[in-house]
Amino acid sequence: GAGAGAGAGAGAGDQSTNTSGAPPPEEQNVPPKLPTGLPEPTAADVTYQTYEQLCDCVQTPTGQKRTRDDDGETYPTLAEAFEQTTTLMASTTWTDVVKGCNTLRRLAKFHPNATLPIITPAIPLLAKALKSPRSGIIKTAVMATADLCRVFKGSLLPHLESELLLQLLIKAGSNDKKFVIEEAQNALRNLAYSIAPDRSAGDALLILLETHAKHRNPKVRANAVLCMHALCAQRAHALSGDDSVALVAMAADGSSDEDDATVVRLSLPEDAERTPSTPPPPLSLPQIKALLAVGGSQLTDKQKEARESARGLLEVLHSAFQSIPLGSQSPANAAVEADAVDEVSAAWTALCREVLEATTANAVLKTTQ
């Protein structure tokens, strides 16, 4: 009886311990898990460096060992850095992916000729990073894409199309995170600046952007037109004398208030030549016609983002049209009135009415004149 009583007392004591809220000793050191059963990811701070802030990440040409400022390790050789880049970008650990993207950025900036051969295997990994559900990876991948375009310019265009990098970049501009949206829009502007001097690459990019400008998602349409605006501004020499051009920044929250448009200045990269040795080729009349149709369709869009991008694009097209010799401006079937005070204005009006429906043409003329 006494033994039973002792056992009962011990049981009561154990029960009181379990009801105190503290986990059993064997469970106190078990890491927390997600509902999926996987352990919770560890928190990590990510530092986003601009192109100008990037430093070299390999040994000096003489093989001298240099020490990293952050972790005390020595820099790898160029060959080791190439191998590490693709390995890190293919990792399942998100911090490794970020590190790999940043290494790719540094290699492209400081060793472009040597980096070009590894671009092909790295591009699919970069596309995968742009599809990541983690915002930090997306932003770093966006910055890497922009830097590759900045360094390799028109030669990267086939990858933008084949691996859907352009589509993913535009989609990133429709992200629900403001810091990702802003980075993607900056990347689209810098992409336009980098490719603009190459006539064939610029023409091909405009064709790709026209497809996205017809997307059912209004934010995708707006970002596509934003890139078209920046590219056409370069082609129309709109940056001469000021080194910048006013571009509309998309509202991150998708606001549709017509009166709160935000205007930003697109500036040339700090390391860019203020007077390019090969100036961007001007827009041709057929290109102006095609882009006029895109801008006109977006000018009456239901979403503010698309309308504001279209206004900027149409103003650039109007400026480009004015630089074309008058004899080639007027449509063949348009009769310019003899008493027209401004023949260029009359030719622009005739072009708008030739390309656009009457209602849209009136809206475009109201915007540009």
C-alpha positions in Angstrom: 0.0 0.0 0.0 2.8 2.3 0.9 4.6 1.5 -2.4 1.4 2.2 -4.3 1.0 5.5 -2.5 4.5 6.5 -3.3 4.0 5.6 -6.9 0.8 7.6 -7.0 2.6 10.5 -5.4 5.4 10.4 -8.0 2.9 10.2 -10.7 1.1 13.3 -9.4 4.4 15.1 -9.2 5.2 14.2 -12.8 1.8 15.5 -13.9 2.3 18.8 -12.2 5.6 19.2 -13.9 4.2 18.6 -17.3 1.3 21.1 -16.8 3.8 23.9 -16.0 4.2 24.8 -19.7 7.9 23.8 -20.0 8.8 21.2 -22.6 10.3 17.9 -21.6 14.1 18.0 -21.3 14.6 15.9 -24.4 12.6 18.4 -26.5 14.2 21.6 -25.3 17.1 21.5 -27.8 15.0 20.6 -30.8 15.0 23.4 -33.4 11.6 24.8 -34.4 10.0 23.4 -37.6 7.7 24.7 -40.2 4.3 23.2 -40.8 5.9 21.2 -43.7 8.2 19.5 -41.2 11.3 21.4 -42.4 13.4 23.4 -40.0 12.8 27.2 -40.0 15.4 29.0 -42.1 18.0 31.0 -40.2 17.8 34.8 -40.3 20.5 36.5 -42.5 21.2 40.1 -43.4 21.8 40.8 -47.1 23.7 43.8 -48.2 22.8 45.1 -51.7 25.7 46.8 -53.4 25.4 49.0 -56.4 27.5 48.5 -59.5 29.8 51.2 -58.4 30.3 49.7 -55.0 31.4 46.2 -56.3 35.0 45.2 -55.7 37.1 42.6 -57.4 36.7 39.1 -56.0 39.8 37.2 -57.3 43.6 37.3 -56.8 45.7 39.9 -58.5 47.1 39.0 -61.9 50.5 38.2 -60.2 48.8 35.6 -58.0 49.3 37.7 -54.8 46.9 36.6 -52.1 44.5 39.3 -51.0 42.4 39.0 -47.9 38.6 39.7 -47.8 37.6 42.5 -45.5 34.5 40.7 -44.4 35.5 37.2 -43.4 39.3 37.1 -43.4 39.5 34.5 -46.2 41.8 34.9 -49.2 40.4 35.6 -52.6 40.2 32.6 -55.0 41.9 32.4 -58.4 39.9 33.3 -61.4 39.2 29.7 -62.3 38.2 28.9 -58.7 35.8 31.9 -58.8 34.1 30.7 -61.9 33.6 27.3 -60.4 32.3 28.7 -57.2 29.8 31.0 -59.0 27.8 28.2 -60.7 28.1 26.0 -57.6 26.7 28.7 -55.3 23.9 29.7 -57.8 22.8 26.1 -58.0 22.7 25.7 -54.3 19.5 25.0 -52.3 20.6 27.4 -49.6 19.3 30.9 -50.4 22.3 32.8 -49.0 24.6 30.8 -51.3 22.4 31.8 -54.3 22.7 35.5 -53.3 26.5 35.1 -52.9 26.8 33.4 -56.3 24.8 36.1 -58.0 27.0 38.8 -56.5 30.2 36.9 -57.5 28.9 36.8 -61.1 28.3 40.6 -60.9 31.9 41.1 -59.8 33.4 38.8 -62.4 31.4 40.5 -65.2 32.6 44.0 -64.0 36.3 43.3 -63.5 36.9 40.3 -65.8 34.4 40.6 -68.7 36.4 38.9 -71.4 37.2 35.9 -69.2 33.6 35.8 -67.8 31.9 35.6 -71.2 32.4 31.8 -71.6 30.6 31.0 -68.3 27.6 33.2 -69.2 25.8 30.4 -71.0 25.7 28.0 -68.0 25.1 30.8 -65.6 22.1 32.3 -67.4 19.6 29.4 -66.6 20.6 29.6 -62.9 20.0 33.4 -63.0 16.6 32.8 -64.5 15.8 30.3 -61.7 16.8 32.9 -59.2 14.5 35.5 -60.8 11.6 32.9 -60.2 12.5 32.5 -56.5 9.8 33.1 -53.9 12.3 34.8 -51.7 12.5 38.6 -52.4 16.2 38.9 -51.5 17.2 36.4 -54.2 15.0 38.1 -56.8 16.5 41.6 -56.1 20.0 40.2 -56.2 19.2 38.4 -59.5 17.7 41.5 -60.9 20.9 43.5 -60.1 23.0 40.7 -61.7 20.9 40.8 -64.9 21.2 44.6 -65.1 25.0 44.4 -64.6 25.4 41.7 -67.3 23.4 43.9 -69.7 25.6 46.8 -68.8 28.8 45.0 -69.5 27.9 42.8 -72.4 25.2 45.1 -74.0 23.6 43.8 -77.1 25.5 40.4 -77.1 23.3 39.4 -74.1 20.0 39.9 -76.0 19.7 36.3 -77.2 19.8 35.2 -73.6 17.2 37.8 -72.6 14.9 36.1 -75.1 15.8 32.4 -75.0 15.9 32.1 -71.2 13.0 34.6 -70.7 15.2 37.0 -68.7 13.4 40.0 -70.1 10.0 38.5 -69.3 11.2 37.7 -65.7 12.7 41.2 -65.3 9.4 42.8 -66.3 7.5 40.4 -64.0 9.8 41.4 -61.1 8.6 45.0 -61.7 5.1 43.7 -60.7 6.3 42.1 -57.5 4.4 42.8 -54.2 7.7 44.1 -52.5 8.4 47.7 -53.1 12.2 47.3 -52.9 12.0 44.6 -55.6 9.8 46.7 -57.9 12.1 49.7 -57.7 15.2 47.6 -58.5 13.4 46.0 -61.4 12.4 49.3 -62.9 15.9 50.7 -62.5 17.2 47.5 -64.3 14.8 48.0 -67.2 15.9 51.6 -67.6 19.6 50.6 -67.5 18.9 47.8 -69.9 17.5 50.3 -72.4 20.5 52.6 -72.0 23.0 49.7 -72.5 21.4 48.4 -75.7 20.3 51.6 -77.3 23.6 52.3 -79.1 23.4 49.0 -80.9 20.9 49.5 -83.8 20.1 45.8 -84.4 19.9 44.9 -80.7 17.8 48.0 -80.0 15.3 47.2 -82.8 15.1 43.6 -81.6 14.4 44.7 -78.0 11.6 47.0 -79.1 10.0 44.1 -80.9 10.2 42.0 -77.7 8.8 44.8 -75.6 5.9 45.4 -78.0 4.7 41.8 -77.1 4.8 42.5 -73.4 3.1 45.9 -73.9 0.0 43.9 -74.9 0.0 41.7 -71.8 -3.2 41.3 -69.8 -1.5 42.4 -66.6 -1.5 46.2 -66.5 1.6 46.3 -64.4 3.5 44.2 -67.0 2.2 46.5 -69.7 3.3 49.5 -67.8 6.8 48.2 -67.2 7.2 47.2 -70.8 6.3 50.7 -72.0 8.6 52.2 -69.3 11.5 50.3 -70.9 10.4 51.3 -74.4 10.3 54.9 -73.2 13.8 54.8 -71.9 15.1 53.1 -75.1 13.4 55.6 -77.4 14.7 58.5 -75.3 18.2 57.3 -76.0 17.5 56.7 -79.7 16.0 60.2 -80.0 19.0 61.8 -78.3 16.8 63.1 -75.5 19.6 62.8 -73.0 22.0 65.2 -74.7 22.9 68.2 -72.7 21.2 67.1 -69.5 22.5 63.6 -68.9 19.0 62.6 -67.7 15.4 62.4 -68.8 12.2 62.5 -66.8 10.6 59.1 -66.5 7.5 58.1 -64.7 8.0 55.8 -61.7 5.3 53.1 -61.3 3.4 53.2 -58.0 4.4 50.2 -56.0 0.9 49.8 -54.5 -0.8 49.9 -57.8 -2.6 53.2 -57.0 -4.9 54.5 -59.7 -5.1 58.1 -58.5 -4.4 60.2 -61.6 -3.0 63.2 -59.6 -0.2 61.5 -57.7 2.1 60.5 -60.5 5.7 60.3 -59.4 8.5 61.4 -61.8 12.1 60.2 -61.5 15.1 61.2 -63.5 16.9 58.6 -65.5 20.6 59.4 -65.2 23.5 58.0 -67.2 25.6 55.5 -65.2 28.6 57.2 -63.5 31.1 55.3 -65.6 29.4 56.0 -68.9 30.7 58.4 -71.5 28.7 61.6 -71.5 29.2 61.9 -75.3 29.2 58.4 -76.7 31.7 57.7 -79.4 28.8 56.0 -81.4 25.6 57.9 -80.7 22.4 56.0 -80.5 20.8 55.7 -84.0 17.6 57.8 -84.4 14.2 56.2 -84.6 12.9 55.6 -88.2 9.5 56.6 -89.4 8.2 52.9 -89.5 9.4 52.5 -85.9 7.7 55.7 -84.8 4.5 54.4 -86.4 4.7 51.1 -84.6 5.5 52.6 -81.3 2.8 55.3 -81.8 0.2 52.4 -81.9 1.6 51.0 -78.7 1.7 54.3 -76.9 -1.8 55.3 -78.1 -3.3 52.0 -76.9 -1.8 52.5 -73.4 -2.7 56.1 -73.2 -6.4 55.2 -72.5 -5.5 52.1 -70.3 -7.6 51.7 -67.2 -4.4 51.6 -65.0 -2.5 54.7 -64.1 0.9 53.0 -64.5 0.3 52.2 -68.1 -1.1 55.7 -68.9 1.8 57.5 -67.4 4.4 55.4 -69.2 2.5 56.0 -72.4 2.6 59.7 -72.0 6.4 59.7 -71.6 6.8 57.4 -74.6 4.5 59.6 -76.8 6.4 62.8 -75.9 9.7 61.1 -77.0 8.1 59.9 -80.2 6.8 63.4 -81.0 10.3 64.8 -80.4 11.9 62.1 -82.6 9.3 62.8 -85.4 10.2 66.5 -85.4 13.8 65.6 -86.3 12.8 63.7 -89.4 13.0 65.7 -92.7 9.6 67.0 -93.5 9.4 65.4 -96.9 9.5 61.9 -95.3 7.2 62.8 -92.4 3.8 63.2 -94.2 1.9 60.0 -95.0 1.4 59.5 -98.7 -2.4 59.7 -98.4 -2.5 62.8 -96.2 -3.1 66.2 -97.6 -1.4 68.9 -95.6 -3.4 72.1 -95.8 -1.7 74.9 -97.6 -2.5 77.5 -94.9 -1.1 75.3 -92.1 1.0 77.6 -89.8 3.2 74.7 -88.7 3.8 72.0 -91.3 5.5 69.7 -88.8 2.6 69.9 -86.5 0.2 69.2 -89.4 2.3 66.2 -90.4 2.3 64.8 -86.9 -1.5 65.3 -86.8 -1.8 63.5 -90.1 0.4 60.6 -88.9 -1.6 60.2 -85.7 -4.9 60.0 -87.6 -3.4 57.6 -90.1 -2.1 55.2 -87.4 -4.7 55.5 -84.7 -8.5 55.5 -84.3 -10.1 59.0 -84.2 -10.7 59.0 -80.4 -7.2 57.7 -79.6 -5.6 60.1 -82.1 -7.3 63.0 -80.4 -6.0 61.9 -77.0 -2.5 61.6 -78.3 -2.6 65.0 -80.0 -3.9 66.5 -76.8 -0.9 65.0 -74.9 1.8 66.0 -77.3 0.7 69.4 -78.5 
